[in-house]
Amino acid sequence: MTKLNTRQLLGLALPSAASVVLTNAYRSVDQYWLQWVSTDAQAAVGSLAFVLIAGFAFFEVTAVGAAPLIARATGAENPEERREVLGTAIGLSLVTGAALGLAGYFAAQSIPGLLGLSGGAATQSVVYLQALCLTLLPLAITPLIDQAFIATGDMRTPMILQGLALGLNILFTPFLVFESFAGLPGMGLGVAGAAFGSNASRLISAILGFVWLQRRTGLQMRDIGLGSQSSRILRVGIPAGAGTLFFASVYWVLLVTSVSPLGPHVNAALGIGFSALEGLTWPIFHGISIAVGSVVGRSLGAGKPEHADHCIRLATPLIVTGGVIATLAFFFGARTLTGFFTEDPAVHDAATTYALVLAASQLFIALESLAEGVLIGAGDTKTVLAISLPLNVMRIPLAYALAFPLGWGATGIWWAINLTSIAKALGKMHFMRRGDWKRLVI
């Protein structure tokens, strides 16, 4: 493979960023429609965001574990190994999805108490989670399909698939949630309808993506199973999945110790800030980093680490520009942006403060995404875990101390998240610049 120029990198980064934005927009769709169901429904889904991230961590083990292996096989022009990795990863994803869906359905009754939820919010969270678990397999397989295309250098196909899925989700959800919509009869399923709408739309895009992936890679049905590449996939993927799982677990504890005691309006504000606001900006940063990671993996597979360095140099001004734009948008548009997702004054005030605090860390979060993309693209998931884990855990005592003993309330929680995000960015940037990932064997 040859070195990229800025235009070629943009050709990879923009579709990749669009794809991740579309993927994360699912949470915004649910938050938007559920504001007309009830504050309890909105608070329930906002609080469950971190439970869903914890579940996604299990799918990430396979998707992230397979991606650098597929990228290196692509760079080395080894289609047989690529098919072996992909087929094994699909088998792992399906087994994981079936097991997690079953376990999640029966555990759903216990989860609201563990989140500190009660009353209507607790009831709504059980309904949403059980509906999601009953239809979980599409959610299990779509991250791998996206990562497989990206690892081969194809950023456009995941964007098309996610655009299709989001469009169907926007179309399905109101008819499933409400008893009538736009003068037409609906199903009136409430929060369960939001869950069914998400996974029904993912099912259609997953089937289409699988067919396209077969054509692209020559994958056969006989390649799918728990094959010889399982140990390599798990060795790379488990640290990544563990990092996401601990990230979600930390927020889970934050909900119990700091967020829920402040009231449902803070739960809802966290859902809006995390799912809707950061659900737009972080995916843009992450999309660029995914494109860079794909180039890094293929460059190392081709034995050309200097091409990876060149790509990082091209990507840095792009990611910095994105961070500056996000900072300005959150600082000057905080109240307007949060107003799209709530009509409750208390929720609106808390969410607006969250947006203003987030403005201070957006440039650092952008740089963290770039560094993480490089490290994961090279398969160095252990370093990412070593930096993220202790700083994420630090959020728990720091948020409590700022919120209660110091009396900052919800603002203290937002600043605890902010300060640890800045520290993570500095740590990952250090290891990216040190360059040990160039010599990593996976």
C-alpha positions in Angstrom: 0.0 0.0 0.0 1.1 3.6 -0.7 1.2 6.6 1.6 -2.1 8.6 1.8 -2.5 12.3 1.1 -4.9 14.5 3.0 -7.6 14.1 0.5 -7.4 10.3 0.6 -7.5 10.4 4.4 -10.6 12.6 4.3 -12.1 10.1 1.9 -11.6 7.4 4.7 -12.3 9.6 7.7 -15.5 11.3 6.7 -17.5 8.2 5.8 -16.1 6.5 9.0 -17.1 9.5 11.2 -20.5 9.6 9.5 -21.0 5.9 10.2 -20.2 6.2 13.9 -22.5 9.3 14.2 -25.3 7.3 12.6 -24.7 4.3 14.9 -24.8 6.5 18.0 -27.8 8.4 16.8 -29.9 5.5 17.9 -29.7 6.8 21.5 -30.7 10.2 20.4 -33.8 8.8 18.5 -35.0 7.1 21.7 -34.3 10.1 23.9 -36.2 12.3 21.4 -39.4 10.2 21.1 -39.6 9.1 24.7 -39.8 12.7 26.0 -43.5 12.5 25.0 -44.0 9.2 26.9 -42.8 10.4 30.3 -39.8 11.7 32.2 -39.6 8.3 33.9 -39.3 6.6 30.5 -36.6 9.1 29.4 -34.7 8.7 32.7 -34.9 4.9 32.5 -33.4 4.7 29.0 -30.8 7.3 29.8 -29.7 5.3 32.9 -29.7 2.1 30.9 -27.3 3.6 28.4 -24.4 2.3 30.6 -25.9 -1.1 31.0 -26.1 -1.3 27.2 -22.5 -0.2 26.9 -21.6 -3.0 29.3 -23.4 -5.5 27.1 -21.8 -4.0 24.0 -18.4 -4.7 25.6 -19.0 -8.4 25.0 -19.6 -7.8 21.3 -16.6 -5.5 21.2 -14.3 -8.3 22.3 -14.9 -10.0 19.0 -15.3 -7.0 16.7 -12.2 -5.1 18.0 -10.3 -8.3 18.4 -10.8 -9.3 14.8 -10.3 -5.9 13.2 -6.5 -5.5 13.5 -6.1 -9.2 12.4 -8.3 -8.6 9.3 -6.4 -5.4 8.6 -3.0 -7.0 8.8 -4.2 -10.0 6.7 -5.4 -7.4 4.1 -2.2 -5.5 4.1 -0.2 -8.7 3.8 -2.5 -9.8 0.9 -3.5 -13.0 2.6 -7.3 -13.6 1.8 -7.3 -17.1 3.4 -6.3 -15.9 6.8 -8.7 -13.0 6.5 -11.6 -15.5 5.8 -10.5 -17.6 8.8 -10.5 -14.6 11.1 -13.8 -13.3 9.9 -15.6 -16.7 10.0 -14.4 -17.3 13.5 -15.4 -13.9 14.6 -18.9 -14.3 13.3 -19.3 -17.6 15.2 -18.1 -15.9 18.4 -20.5 -13.0 17.9 -23.5 -15.2 17.4 -22.7 -17.3 20.5 -22.1 -14.2 22.6 -25.3 -12.6 21.4 -27.5 -15.6 22.2 -25.9 -16.1 25.6 -26.1 -12.4 26.6 -29.7 -12.0 25.4 -30.8 -14.9 27.5 -28.9 -13.8 30.6 -30.0 -10.2 30.2 -33.7 -11.0 29.9 -33.8 -12.9 33.2 -31.5 -10.4 35.0 -33.6 -7.3 33.9 -35.7 -7.4 37.0 -32.7 -6.9 39.3 -30.9 -4.2 37.3 -33.0 -1.1 38.3 -32.2 -1.6 41.9 -28.5 -1.9 41.1 -28.8 1.4 39.3 -30.6 3.1 42.2 -33.8 3.5 40.1 -37.2 3.2 41.7 -40.9 3.8 40.9 -41.9 4.5 37.3 -38.3 4.8 36.1 -37.5 1.3 37.4 -40.6 -0.2 35.8 -39.8 1.4 32.4 -36.2 0.2 32.5 -37.2 -3.5 33.0 -39.7 -3.3 30.0 -37.1 -1.6 27.7 -34.2 -4.0 28.7 -36.3 -7.2 28.3 -37.6 -6.1 24.9 -34.0 -5.4 23.8 -32.7 -8.7 25.0 -35.5 -10.7 23.2 -34.2 -9.3 19.9 -30.5 -9.0 20.6 -28.7 -10.9 17.8 -28.7 -8.1 15.2 -27.0 -5.9 17.8 -24.4 -8.6 18.4 -23.4 -9.0 14.8 -23.5 -5.4 13.4 -20.3 -4.1 15.2 -18.3 -7.0 13.6 -19.7 -6.4 10.1 -18.8 -2.7 10.4 -15.3 -3.4 11.7 -14.7 -6.0 9.0 -15.4 -3.6 6.2 -13.4 -0.8 7.9 -10.4 -3.1 8.4 -10.2 -3.7 4.6 -10.2 0.0 4.0 -13.9 0.3 3.1 -15.5 3.1 5.1 -18.4 3.8 2.8 -20.3 0.5 3.2 -20.6 0.8 7.0 -21.9 4.3 6.5 -24.5 3.1 4.0 -25.6 0.3 6.3 -25.8 2.5 9.4 -27.6 5.2 7.4 -30.2 2.6 6.3 -30.6 1.3 9.8 -31.0 4.7 11.3 -33.5 5.7 8.7 -35.6 2.6 9.4 -35.2 3.2 13.1 -36.6 6.8 12.8 -39.5 5.4 10.7 -40.3 2.4 12.9 -39.9 3.9 16.4 -42.8 6.4 16.6 -45.3 3.8 15.2 -44.1 1.2 17.7 -44.0 3.6 20.7 -47.3 5.6 20.3 -50.9 4.4 19.7 -51.1 6.7 16.8 -48.6 8.8 14.8 -49.1 11.3 11.9 -52.7 10.3 11.7 -51.9 6.6 11.4 -52.5 3.8 13.9 -49.5 2.7 16.0 -48.6 -0.2 18.3 -48.6 1.8 21.5 -45.8 -0.2 23.0 -44.0 2.7 24.8 -40.4 2.1 25.8 -40.6 -1.5 24.5 -41.4 -0.1 21.1 -38.2 1.9 21.1 -36.2 -1.2 21.8 -38.0 -3.3 19.1 -37.6 -0.4 16.6 -33.8 -0.3 17.2 -33.2 -4.0 16.7 -35.6 -4.5 13.8 -33.8 -1.8 11.8 -30.5 -3.4 12.7 -31.6 -6.8 11.5 -32.3 -5.5 8.0 -28.9 -3.7 7.7 -27.1 -6.7 9.2 -28.5 -9.1 6.6 -27.6 -6.8 3.8 -24.1 -6.2 5.3 -23.5 -9.9 5.6 -24.3 -10.5 2.0 -22.0 -7.7 0.8 -19.3 -9.0 3.1 -19.5 -12.5 1.6 -19.1 -11.0 -1.9 -16.1 -8.8 -0.8 -14.1 -11.5 1.0 -15.3 -14.8 -0.5 -16.5 -15.9 2.9 -18.4 -19.3 2.9 -20.8 -20.7 5.4 -18.3 -23.4 6.2 -15.9 -20.7 7.4 -18.3 -19.7 10.2 -17.7 -21.3 13.6 -15.4 -21.3 16.6 -12.3 -21.9 14.6 -8.5 -21.8 15.0 -8.4 -18.0 15.1 -10.4 -17.7 18.3 -7.4 -17.4 20.6 -5.9 -14.6 18.6 -9.2 -12.7 18.4 -9.7 -13.0 22.1 -6.2 -12.1 23.0 -6.6 -8.8 21.3 -10.2 -8.2 22.0 -10.5 -9.1 25.7 -8.6 -6.0 26.9 -10.7 -3.8 24.7 -13.9 -5.3 25.9 -12.7 -5.2 29.5 -12.0 -1.5 29.1 -15.5 -0.8 27.9 -17.0 -3.1 30.5 -15.2 -1.2 33.3 -16.1 2.1 31.8 -19.8 1.2 31.9 -19.5 -0.3 35.4 -18.0 2.9 36.6 -21.0 4.9 35.3 -23.2 2.3 36.9 -21.7 3.0 40.3 -21.8 6.7 39.6 -25.6 6.4 39.0 -26.0 4.6 42.4 -23.7 6.8 44.5 -24.0 10.2 43.0 -26.5 10.7 40.1 -29.7 8.9 41.3 -29.5 10.5 44.8 -29.8 13.9 43.2 -33.1 13.0 41.5 -34.6 11.8 38.2 -33.9 15.1 36.5 -30.1 14.4 36.9 -30.6 10.9 35.5 -32.4 12.4 32.5 -29.7 15.1 32.1 -26.9 12.6 32.1 -28.8 10.6 29.4 -29.1 13.7 27.3 -25.5 14.8 27.8 -24.0 11.4 27.3 -26.3 9.9 24.6 -27.4 13.0 22.6 -24.6 15.6 22.9 -21.5 13.4 23.3 -23.4 10.9 21.1 -22.8 13.4 18.3 -19.3 14.8 18.9 -17.5 11.7 20.2 -18.5 9.6 17.2 -17.0 12.2 14.9 -13.7 12.0 16.7 -14.0 8.2 16.9 -14.8 7.9 13.3 -11.6 9.6 12.3 -9.6 7.5 14.7 -11.2 4.3 13.3 -10.1 5.4 9.8 -6.5 6.0 11.1 -6.6 2.7 12.9 -7.5 0.9 9.7 -4.5 2.5 7.9 -2.2 1.6 10.9 -3.2 -2.0 10.9 -2.9 -2.4 7.1 0.5 -0.5 7.1 1.9 -2.8 9.8 0.6 -5.9 7.9 2.4 -4.7 4.8 5.6 -4.0 6.8 5.5 -0.3 6.3 5.2 1.5 9.7 6.3 4.7 8.2 3.0 4.9 6.3 1.2 4.7 9.7 3.3 7.6 11.0 2.5 9.7 7.9 -1.2 9.0 8.4 -1.1 10.2 12.1 0.6 13.5 10.9 -2.2 14.0 8.4 -5.0 13.2 10.9 -3.8 15.4 13.8 -5.0 18.8 12.3 -8.3 17.2 11.3 -9.0 15.9 14.9 -7.9 19.2 16.4 -10.2 21.1 14.2 -13.1 18.8 15.2 -12.2 19.3 18.9 -12.3 23.1 18.6 -15.6 23.1 16.7 -17.2 20.9 19.4 -15.8 23.2 22.1 -17.4 26.2 20.5 -20.7 24.4 19.8 -21.1 23.2 23.4 -20.1 26.5 25.0 -22.2 28.8 22.9 -25.1 26.5 22.1 -25.5 24.6 25.3 -29.1 25.7 26.1 -30.3 25.4 22.6 -28.9 22.0 22.0 -30.2 20.5 25.2 -33.6 22.0 24.6 -34.2 19.7 21.7 -34.4 16.7 24.1 -36.5 17.9 27.0 -39.4 20.2 28.0 -38.7 19.8 31.8 -37.1 22.9 33.2 -35.1 21.0 35.9 -33.8 18.5 33.3 -33.0 21.3 30.9 -30.9 23.3 33.5 -28.9 20.2 34.5 -28.3 19.2 30.9 -27.2 22.7 30.0 -24.6 22.8 32.8 -23.3 19.4 31.6 -22.9 20.8 28.1 -21.0 23.9 29.3 -18.6 21.7 31.4 -18.1 19.3 28.5 -16.9 22.2 26.4 -13.7 22.4 28.4 -12.6 18.8 27.5 -13.6 18.4 23.9 -10.2 19.1 22.4 -8.6 16.5 24.8 -11.3 13.9 24.0 -10.6 14.4 20.3 -6.9 13.8 20.8 -7.6 10.8 23.0 -9.7 9.3 20.2 -6.8 9.7 17.8 -4.3 8.1 20.1 -6.7 5.2 21.0 -7.4 4.6 17.3 -3.7 4.2 16.6 -3.1 1.9 19.5 -6.1 -0.3 18.8 -5.4 -0.4 15.1 -2.0 -1.8 15.9 -3.6 -4.3 18.3 -2.2 -2.7 21.5 -5.4 -2.9 23.5 -3.5 -3.6 26.7 -2.0 -0.2 26.9 -5.4 1.4 26.3 -6.8 -0.6 29.2 -3.9 0.2 31.5 -4.5 4.0 31.0 -8.3 4.0 31.0 -9.1 1.6 33.8 -7.6 3.5 36.8 -8.8 6.9 35.6 -12.3 5.7 35.0 -12.4 4.2 38.4 -11.2 7.5 39.9 -14.4 9.1 38.7 -16.4 7.4 41.5 -14.8 8.9 44.6 -14.1 12.2 42.8 -17.7 12.7 41.6 -19.0 11.9 45.1 -16.6 14.3 46.8 -17.4 17.1 44.4 -21.2 16.5 44.4 -21.8 16.1 48.1 -19.0 17.1 50.6 -18.1 20.1 48.5 -21.7 20.8 47.6 -21.4 21.1 43.8 -24.3 18.8 43.1 -24.6 17.6 39.5 -21.9 20.1 38.4 -19.4 18.2 40.5 -20.2 14.9 38.7 -19.8 16.6 35.3 -16.4 18.0 36.4 -15.2 14.6 37.7 -15.9 13.1 34.3 -14.2 16.0 32.6 -11.0 16.0 34.6 -10.4 12.3 34.2 -11.1 12.5 30.5 -8.3 15.1 30.1 -5.9 12.8 32.1 -6.7 9.8 29.8 -6.0 11.9 26.8 -2.6 12.9 28.0 -1.7 9.3 28.8 -2.7 7.8 25.5 -1.1 10.5 23.5 2.2 9.8 25.4 2.1 6.1 24.4 1.1 6.8 20.8 4.1 9.2 20.4 6.5 6.7 22.0 5.8 4.2 19.2 6.1 0.8 20.9 3.0 -0.2 19.0 5.0 -0.4 15.7 6.9 -3.4 16.9 3.9 -5.3 18.4 3.3 -8.9 17.3 -0.3 -10.2 17.5 
